Amino acid sequence: MPLSVRVSSWLAALAVYRDRRVLAILVLGFASGLPLALTGQTLQAWLKESGVSLQSIGLFALVGVPYTLKFLWAPLVDRLPLPILTRWLGRRRGWLIFAQALLMAAIVALAFSNPGQALVLTALCAVAVAFASATQDIVIDAWRVEILDQRQLAAGAASIVFGYRLGMLVSSAGALYLADQFAWPLVYLAMAALLVIGAITVLMVGEPQAQPRGDAERRFAEAQAWLAARPHLSGPVAGVMAWLYASVAGPFLQFMSRRGWVGILLFVMLFKLGDSLAGVLATSFYLDIGFTKTEIAEIGKLYGFGATMLGLFIGGWLMQAVGLYRSLWICGLLQMVSNLLFAVLAMRGHDLWFLALTVGMENLAGGMGTAVLVAYLSALCDVAYTATQYALLSSLTAVARTLLSSYAGFLAGAFGWPAFFMLTTLAALPGLALLAWLTRRGAETRLDSRRPGSAGIAAED
């Protein structure tokens, strides 16, 4: 392809960000990220000012459990119609409005909970906020996957994460700023009011086009046939059992029916392992080699945040321009190379310019990788079970960030910083090896080889 033609196609790929659906996803991403700090760092500040003990504040970390377990009730969100709302707005938009109304009510309740006098009530309200927020995330992810065309998935992924980060910024730094001027209940009421933006967006956007739900219907028929041969299981109980089989077991059974499903799940967990290992101890590393807290805040946090946002944008554009698989390779290799810069920085010591280069590269590559990985997860979902399967896959991506990277401190202590970052570079290789195996030409694990009914990807790379 001539260079001029390729450049024109790359420039045309930027138009994806002007799409009305992608812009709506940006706003819904904001609504998705806003509640997170309200039950995390911001709530911790309120608890501390209210005289709550550090031990009790530490236990509030358990408030976030609904985010990791959301795949357990995702089948209900995927399949259960809501009275009136489903008929009025459709399956996805009806659930979105319901989840957002529940979330606003929970934040208002948290605002009036008074942690200094009724800590248990505050905890219950915080759990309600996390549950409603996780439910909203389930629906937003399903709506995003179903409303976009295949080539728009990475741009949608970039927009959702970009909006999510903005929402977190408002409910953390923004809320703390407001708390210096107003009482905490007013701050939380202001955060609840901001969610109205998400509700207005839901009412303005369209419902995804209804897709055939063949696998779910087939499993429901199978369950009914099996139950019909057992008269003692007839009646309402049989209907509930058949529905549970199709709606709850179905998403997992369908995913496990594809070839290479174990390799796919391993890839999802390992693609960002090296990136996660390097990032988990970044602040400790910067302090250890002589950078001040101000330098870390200015370069490691603010500049890094900007680089991440740019990376998300580039990741969405990259997939539109060159396709999913090439984008995964580019982002995977960039993530690995960025870890080498940490090793060099460890040997150079206090060097502000090289810190800026390292932080910029690491956050840029990480943002790009996040956008493309989220697009890949979206493409993996079968349209019969979008909400459930995406909730499961997105939960698995947290494994590298939490369980696998929890050993980083032991490795850094045993080998020292330069060797540790060399190891984090090598940790990227298993994910790349799995990528090579999953995307080899003619492999049934390639998304373009999947049967109809998937939210697959075009076979352009």
C-alpha positions as CSV (number, residue, x, y, z in Angstrom):
1,M,0.0,0.0,0.0
2,P,1.5,3.4,-0.9
3,L,2.6,5.5,2.0
4,S,0.2,8.4,1.1
5,V,-2.8,6.0,1.1
6,R,-1.7,4.5,4.5
7,V,-1.3,7.9,6.0
8,S,-4.7,8.9,4.8
9,S,-6.2,5.8,6.3
10,W,-4.5,6.5,9.6
11,L,-5.8,10.0,9.7
12,A,-9.3,8.8,8.8
13,A,-9.1,6.4,11.8
14,L,-9.2,9.5,14.1
15,A,-12.8,10.1,13.0
16,V,-13.9,7.2,15.3
17,Y,-13.6,9.6,18.3
18,R,-16.3,11.9,16.8
19,D,-18.8,9.1,16.7
20,R,-21.9,9.9,18.9
21,R,-21.7,6.4,20.5
22,V,-18.0,6.8,21.5
23,L,-18.7,10.2,23.0
24,A,-21.6,8.7,25.0
25,I,-19.3,6.0,26.3
26,L,-16.9,8.7,27.5
27,V,-19.7,10.2,29.7
28,L,-20.8,6.8,30.9
29,G,-17.1,6.1,31.8
30,F,-17.2,9.2,33.9
31,A,-20.3,7.9,35.7
32,S,-18.6,4.5,36.2
33,G,-15.4,6.0,37.7
34,L,-17.1,8.6,40.0
35,P,-18.3,6.3,42.8
36,L,-15.0,4.4,43.2
37,A,-13.1,7.0,45.4
38,L,-16.4,7.7,47.3
39,T,-16.0,4.3,49.0
40,G,-12.2,4.4,48.9
41,Q,-9.7,7.2,49.5
42,T,-12.2,10.0,49.8
43,L,-14.3,8.0,52.4
44,Q,-11.0,7.3,54.3
45,A,-10.4,11.0,54.6
46,W,-14.0,11.5,56.0
47,L,-13.5,8.6,58.4
48,K,-10.2,9.9,59.7
49,E,-11.7,13.4,60.3
50,S,-14.6,11.7,62.1
51,G,-12.2,10.1,64.6
52,V,-12.6,6.5,63.4
53,S,-9.6,4.3,64.3
54,L,-7.1,3.2,61.8
55,Q,-8.0,-0.5,62.3
56,S,-11.6,0.3,61.4
57,I,-10.6,2.4,58.4
58,G,-8.4,-0.5,57.2
59,L,-11.4,-2.9,57.3
60,F,-13.3,-0.5,55.0
61,A,-11.1,-1.9,52.2
62,L,-13.6,-4.9,52.2
63,V,-16.2,-2.4,50.9
64,G,-14.7,-3.0,47.4
65,V,-15.6,-6.7,47.4
66,P,-18.6,-6.3,45.1
67,Y,-16.4,-5.0,42.3
68,T,-14.5,-8.4,42.3
69,L,-17.6,-10.5,42.6
70,K,-19.8,-8.7,40.1
71,F,-19.8,-11.7,37.7
72,L,-21.9,-13.6,40.2
73,W,-25.0,-11.5,39.6
74,A,-24.1,-10.4,36.1
75,P,-26.3,-13.3,34.6
76,L,-29.4,-11.6,36.3
77,V,-28.5,-8.3,34.7
78,D,-27.9,-10.1,31.3
79,R,-31.2,-11.9,31.2
80,L,-33.7,-10.6,33.7
81,P,-36.2,-7.9,32.4
82,L,-37.2,-5.1,34.7
83,P,-40.9,-4.2,35.1
84,I,-41.8,-1.1,33.1
85,L,-38.2,0.1,32.5
86,T,-37.3,-2.8,30.1
87,R,-40.5,-2.2,28.1
88,W,-39.9,1.6,28.1
89,L,-36.2,1.9,27.5
90,G,-35.0,-1.6,26.4
91,R,-33.0,-4.2,28.2
92,R,-29.7,-2.4,28.6
93,R,-30.9,1.2,29.1
94,G,-33.6,0.0,31.5
95,W,-31.0,-1.6,33.7
96,L,-28.7,1.4,33.4
97,I,-31.3,3.8,34.6
98,F,-32.2,1.4,37.5
99,A,-28.6,1.0,38.5
100,Q,-27.9,4.8,38.4
101,A,-31.0,5.5,40.4
102,L,-29.9,2.9,43.0
103,L,-26.4,4.4,43.0
104,M,-27.6,8.0,43.5
105,A,-29.8,6.8,46.4
106,A,-27.0,4.9,48.0
107,I,-24.6,7.9,47.8
108,V,-27.3,10.2,49.3
109,A,-27.8,7.6,52.1
110,L,-24.0,7.5,52.7
111,A,-23.9,11.4,52.8
112,F,-26.3,11.3,55.8
113,S,-24.8,8.3,57.6
114,N,-22.6,10.2,60.1
115,P,-19.6,7.8,60.5
116,G,-18.5,9.4,63.8
117,Q,-21.7,8.2,65.4
118,A,-23.0,5.3,63.3
119,L,-20.0,3.6,61.7
120,V,-21.9,0.3,60.9
121,L,-24.6,2.3,59.0
122,T,-21.8,4.1,57.1
123,A,-20.3,0.7,56.2
124,L,-23.6,-0.7,55.0
125,C,-24.2,2.4,52.9
126,A,-20.7,2.2,51.4
127,V,-21.3,-1.5,50.5
128,A,-24.6,-0.4,48.9
129,V,-22.7,2.2,46.8
130,A,-20.1,-0.4,45.7
131,F,-22.9,-2.9,44.8
132,A,-24.9,-0.4,42.8
133,S,-21.7,0.9,41.1
134,A,-20.5,-2.6,40.2
135,T,-24.0,-3.3,38.7
136,Q,-23.8,-0.1,36.7
137,D,-20.4,-1.2,35.4
138,I,-21.8,-4.6,34.3
139,V,-24.5,-2.8,32.2
140,I,-22.2,-0.1,30.8
141,D,-19.7,-2.7,29.6
142,A,-22.4,-4.8,28.0
143,W,-24.0,-1.7,26.3
144,R,-20.6,-0.6,25.1
145,V,-19.7,-3.9,23.5
146,E,-23.1,-4.3,21.8
147,I,-23.6,-0.7,20.6
148,L,-20.2,-0.4,18.8
149,D,-19.0,-1.8,15.4
150,Q,-16.1,-4.2,15.5
151,R,-13.5,-1.7,14.5
152,Q,-14.7,0.8,17.2
153,L,-14.1,-1.5,20.1
154,A,-10.6,0.0,21.0
155,A,-11.9,3.6,20.7
156,G,-14.8,2.6,23.0
157,A,-12.3,1.0,25.4
158,A,-10.1,4.1,25.4
159,S,-13.2,6.4,26.0
160,I,-14.5,4.3,28.8
161,V,-11.2,4.2,30.6
162,F,-10.6,7.9,29.9
163,G,-14.0,8.8,31.3
164,Y,-13.4,6.5,34.2
165,R,-10.1,8.2,35.2
166,L,-11.8,11.6,35.0
167,G,-14.6,10.4,37.2
168,M,-12.1,9.1,39.8
169,L,-10.2,12.4,39.7
170,V,-13.4,14.4,40.4
171,S,-14.4,12.1,43.3
172,S,-10.9,12.0,44.8
173,A,-9.0,15.3,44.3
174,G,-12.2,17.2,43.5
175,A,-14.1,15.9,46.5
176,L,-11.2,16.6,48.8
177,Y,-10.9,20.2,47.5
178,L,-14.7,20.7,48.1
179,A,-14.3,19.1,51.6
180,D,-12.0,22.0,52.5
181,Q,-14.8,24.4,51.8
182,F,-18.0,22.5,52.7
183,A,-19.2,19.8,55.1
184,W,-18.8,16.2,54.0
185,P,-22.5,15.5,53.5
186,L,-22.7,18.3,51.0
187,V,-19.7,17.0,49.2
188,Y,-21.3,13.6,48.8
189,L,-24.6,15.1,47.7
190,A,-22.7,17.1,45.0
191,M,-21.1,13.8,43.8
192,A,-24.6,12.1,43.6
193,A,-25.9,15.1,41.6
194,L,-23.1,14.7,39.1
195,L,-24.5,11.2,38.2
196,V,-27.5,12.9,36.6
197,I,-25.2,13.5,33.6
198,G,-24.9,9.8,33.1
199,A,-28.7,9.3,33.4
200,I,-29.3,12.1,30.8
201,T,-26.8,10.4,28.5
202,V,-28.6,7.1,28.8
203,L,-31.9,8.7,27.8
204,M,-30.3,10.3,24.8
205,V,-28.5,7.3,23.4
206,G,-30.0,4.3,21.6
207,E,-30.6,0.7,22.8
208,P,-28.3,-1.8,21.1
209,Q,-29.9,-3.8,18.3
210,A,-31.3,-7.0,19.5
211,Q,-29.0,-9.9,18.7
212,P,-29.8,-13.6,18.3
213,R,-29.4,-15.4,21.6
214,G,-29.2,-18.8,20.1
215,D,-26.9,-20.5,22.6
216,A,-28.9,-19.3,25.6
217,E,-32.2,-20.4,23.9
218,R,-30.6,-23.8,23.0
219,R,-29.5,-24.4,26.5
220,F,-32.9,-23.4,27.9
221,A,-34.5,-26.0,25.6
222,E,-32.0,-28.6,26.6
223,A,-32.8,-28.0,30.3
224,Q,-36.5,-28.2,29.7
225,A,-36.2,-31.5,27.8
226,W,-34.1,-32.9,30.6
227,L,-36.6,-31.8,33.2
228,A,-39.6,-33.1,31.1
229,A,-38.1,-36.6,31.5
230,R,-38.3,-36.2,35.3
231,P,-41.9,-35.5,36.3
232,H,-40.9,-35.0,40.0
233,L,-39.1,-31.8,39.0
234,S,-42.0,-30.2,37.1
235,G,-43.8,-27.0,37.9
236,P,-42.3,-23.6,38.9
237,V,-39.2,-25.2,40.3
238,A,-38.4,-26.8,36.9
239,G,-38.8,-23.4,35.2
240,V,-36.4,-21.8,37.6
241,M,-33.9,-24.6,37.2
242,A,-34.0,-24.3,33.4
243,W,-33.6,-20.5,33.5
244,L,-30.6,-20.8,35.9
245,Y,-29.0,-23.4,33.6
246,A,-29.3,-21.2,30.6
247,S,-28.6,-17.8,32.2
248,V,-26.0,-18.6,34.9
249,A,-24.2,-21.8,33.8
250,G,-24.7,-21.0,30.1
251,P,-22.2,-18.1,29.8
252,F,-19.4,-20.2,31.4
253,L,-20.2,-23.3,29.5
254,Q,-20.3,-21.4,26.2
255,F,-16.9,-19.8,26.9
256,M,-15.4,-23.2,27.8
257,S,-16.7,-24.8,24.6
258,R,-14.3,-22.8,22.4
259,R,-10.9,-24.2,21.6
260,G,-8.0,-22.9,23.5
261,W,-10.2,-21.3,26.2
262,V,-7.6,-22.0,28.9
263,G,-4.9,-20.3,26.8
264,I,-7.2,-17.3,26.3
265,L,-7.8,-16.9,30.0
266,L,-4.1,-17.2,30.7
267,F,-3.3,-14.5,28.1
268,V,-5.9,-12.2,29.7
269,M,-4.2,-12.6,33.1
270,L,-0.6,-12.4,31.8
271,F,-0.7,-9.7,29.0
272,K,-0.1,-6.9,31.5
273,L,1.9,-8.9,34.1
274,G,5.2,-7.2,33.4
275,D,3.6,-3.8,33.4
276,S,1.8,-4.5,36.7
277,L,4.9,-5.8,38.4
278,A,6.9,-2.7,37.5
279,G,4.2,-0.3,38.5
280,V,3.2,-1.8,41.9
281,L,6.5,-0.6,43.6
282,A,7.1,2.5,41.5
283,T,6.7,5.0,44.3
284,S,8.9,3.1,46.7
285,F,11.5,2.8,43.9
286,Y,11.5,6.5,43.2
287,L,11.9,7.3,46.9
288,D,14.7,4.7,47.3
289,I,16.9,6.2,44.6
290,G,16.6,9.8,45.9
291,F,13.6,11.5,44.3
292,T,11.6,13.8,46.5
293,K,7.9,13.5,47.1
294,T,7.3,16.7,45.2
295,E,9.3,15.4,42.2
296,I,7.3,12.2,42.3
297,A,4.0,14.1,42.5
298,E,4.8,16.3,39.6
299,I,6.4,13.8,37.3
300,G,5.3,10.4,38.5
301,K,1.7,11.3,39.1
302,L,0.6,14.5,37.1
303,Y,2.8,14.0,34.1
304,G,2.2,10.2,34.3
305,F,-1.6,10.8,34.3
306,G,-1.3,12.9,31.1
307,A,0.8,10.2,29.4
308,T,-1.8,7.5,30.4
309,M,-4.6,9.6,28.9
310,L,-2.6,10.1,25.7
311,G,-1.9,6.3,25.6
312,L,-5.6,5.5,25.8
313,F,-6.3,7.8,22.9
314,I,-3.5,6.4,20.8
315,G,-4.5,2.8,21.6
316,G,-8.1,3.4,20.4
317,W,-6.8,5.1,17.2
318,L,-4.1,2.3,16.6
319,M,-6.7,-0.5,16.5
320,Q,-8.8,1.5,14.1
321,A,-5.8,2.1,11.9
322,V,-4.0,-1.3,11.9
323,G,-6.3,-3.8,13.5
324,L,-6.6,-5.7,16.8
325,Y,-3.8,-8.2,16.5
326,R,-1.1,-5.8,15.3
327,S,-2.2,-3.4,18.1
328,L,-1.8,-6.1,20.7
329,W,1.7,-6.9,19.5
330,I,2.7,-3.2,19.3
331,C,1.4,-2.5,22.8
332,G,2.8,-5.7,24.3
333,L,6.3,-4.9,23.0
334,L,6.1,-1.3,24.1
335,Q,5.1,-2.4,27.6
336,M,8.1,-4.7,27.8
337,V,10.5,-2.0,26.5
338,S,9.2,0.5,29.0
339,N,10.3,-1.8,31.9
340,L,13.9,-1.8,30.6
341,L,13.9,2.0,31.1
342,F,13.2,1.4,34.8
343,A,16.3,-0.8,35.0
344,V,18.4,1.9,33.4
345,L,16.9,4.5,35.7
346,A,17.8,2.3,38.7
347,M,21.5,2.4,37.5
348,R,21.5,6.2,36.7
349,G,19.9,7.2,40.0
350,H,18.5,10.7,40.6
351,D,18.0,12.0,37.0
352,L,14.9,14.1,36.5
353,W,15.0,14.0,32.7
354,F,15.4,10.2,32.6
355,L,12.6,9.9,35.2
356,A,10.3,11.9,32.9
357,L,11.3,9.7,30.0
358,T,10.7,6.5,32.0
359,V,7.4,7.6,33.5
360,G,6.2,9.0,30.1
361,M,7.0,5.8,28.2
362,E,5.6,3.5,30.9
363,N,2.3,5.3,31.2
364,L,1.9,5.8,27.5
365,A,2.5,2.1,26.8
366,G,0.3,1.1,29.7
367,G,-2.6,3.3,28.5
368,M,-2.3,1.9,25.0
369,G,-2.2,-1.6,26.3
370,T,-5.2,-1.1,28.5
371,A,-7.3,0.3,25.6
372,V,-6.4,-2.6,23.2
373,L,-6.8,-5.3,25.9
374,V,-10.3,-4.0,26.8
375,A,-11.1,-4.1,23.1
376,Y,-9.9,-7.7,23.0
377,L,-12.0,-8.7,26.0
378,S,-15.0,-7.0,24.4
379,A,-14.5,-9.0,21.2
380,L,-14.3,-12.3,23.1
381,C,-17.8,-11.9,24.5
382,D,-20.7,-13.9,22.9
383,V,-23.7,-11.6,22.3
384,A,-25.9,-14.1,24.1
385,Y,-24.0,-13.4,27.3
386,T,-22.2,-10.1,26.9
387,A,-22.6,-8.8,30.5
388,T,-21.7,-12.0,32.2
389,Q,-18.7,-12.9,30.1
390,Y,-17.2,-9.4,30.2
391,A,-17.7,-9.3,34.0
392,L,-15.8,-12.5,34.3
393,L,-12.9,-11.6,31.9
394,S,-12.5,-8.1,33.4
395,S,-12.2,-9.7,36.9
396,L,-9.4,-11.9,35.6
397,T,-7.4,-8.9,34.4
398,A,-7.2,-7.9,38.1
399,V,-5.3,-11.1,38.9
400,A,-2.0,-9.8,37.6
401,R,-2.5,-6.4,39.3
402,T,-3.3,-8.0,42.7
403,L,-2.3,-11.6,43.3
404,L,0.5,-12.1,40.9
405,S,2.1,-8.7,41.5
406,S,1.9,-9.1,45.3
407,Y,5.3,-10.9,45.2
408,A,7.0,-7.9,43.7
409,G,8.4,-6.7,47.0
410,F,10.1,-10.0,47.7
411,L,11.7,-10.0,44.3
412,A,12.9,-6.5,44.6
413,G,14.3,-7.1,48.1
414,A,16.1,-10.3,47.0
415,F,17.6,-9.1,43.7
416,G,17.8,-5.3,43.9
417,W,16.2,-2.7,41.7
418,P,18.1,-3.2,38.4
419,A,17.7,-7.0,38.4
420,F,14.1,-6.7,39.5
421,F,13.1,-4.5,36.6
422,M,15.0,-6.9,34.2
423,L,12.8,-9.7,35.7
424,T,9.6,-7.6,35.1
425,T,10.7,-7.3,31.5
426,L,11.0,-11.0,31.2
427,A,7.6,-11.4,32.8
428,A,6.1,-9.9,29.7
429,L,7.3,-12.8,27.6
430,P,4.7,-15.5,28.6
431,G,1.9,-13.1,27.6
432,L,3.6,-12.4,24.2
433,A,4.2,-16.2,23.7
434,L,0.5,-16.8,24.3
435,L,-0.4,-14.0,21.9
436,A,1.7,-15.6,19.2
437,W,-0.1,-19.0,19.8
438,L,-3.6,-17.5,20.0
439,T,-3.3,-15.3,16.9
440,R,-1.3,-17.6,14.5
441,R,-2.8,-17.9,11.0
442,G,-5.5,-20.5,10.7
443,A,-5.8,-21.0,14.5
444,E,-9.3,-21.5,15.8
445,T,-8.4,-19.3,18.7
446,R,-8.3,-16.3,16.3
447,L,-11.4,-14.1,16.8
448,D,-12.0,-14.0,13.0
449,S,-12.4,-17.8,12.9
450,R,-15.2,-17.9,15.4
451,R,-18.7,-19.0,14.6
452,P,-21.6,-16.5,14.1
453,G,-23.1,-15.0,17.3
454,S,-19.9,-13.7,18.7
455,A,-18.9,-10.0,19.1
456,G,-15.9,-10.9,16.9
457,I,-13.4,-8.8,15.1
458,A,-12.7,-8.3,11.4
459,A,-9.9,-10.5,9.9
460,E,-7.8,-7.7,8.5
461,D,-4.6,-8.6,10.3
